[in-house]
Amino acid sequence: MCLMEIHVFLFSLFDNPTIIMDGGVIVVTNPTVNVRLTSTISSFEVQRRFDRGITIAVLKGKLEMILGASPSCMDLELFSVSDKFMQKMDDNEALLGSYPVDDDCRIHVTDRSGQMSEFTDVSKVEKFQLADEDYDKRTDSARSFKKKQRLGQFNEEEMAKKKAEIAAREEKHKAAANAISVGSRCKVQVTGQPTKLATVMYVGTADFKPGYWVGVKYDEPLGKHDGIVDGKKYFECENKYGGFVKPLSVTVGDFPEEDYGLDEM
């Protein structure tokens, strides 16, 4: 059977999905196929249904309306339902149905022009910026709504209450820090974490966060650093043995280092 006869046969097959072949064999097929589409233009996957009787050239024209790429710059690849590469779809005169494409197969489109990347590169998009004082004047903004409803920072009573609570808690931490001395043995109890034994290495304020902090050297490598945070050295210890906790999480007392028998044979 020549190529023209194959094409005529396939067209008749799609017009009439039930064909009686020689020997009485009945072939039943769906004239359309539902495929997944991916591309180098977008990270999204879409689904579309196409007629199996259209040529690859016509298919590319339809894909142009969906993806925006020029048909002349398209390379098509066919993947199975399980996303296994099957073959290239590089014959523009061939029918879509001449390829082993089934429902839920994937057709991947490569745009060789590269022009569409300018639409996905957000660094090239001019950003709209509104000055804070101009935004504050708007009556249709989220900030305006919060002001009218006295929500969050615009509820003066609630904010004053929170500030008072934070100040009172910080005073407690300051008092606890004044009672802790460098070199003391301690027990560290942080909510949600196991109790750890340690030695106090630092007491006072720090640059990484406001308030009072206690730097400790744990007996085991349960810490986060070696006493250096953001490039500043607060104390010295082995890596992963150092940590900082709030003073109220530290209890000073007679907590001797446990012997884990590391020197025993």
Disulfide bonds with the S-S distance in Angstrom:
none
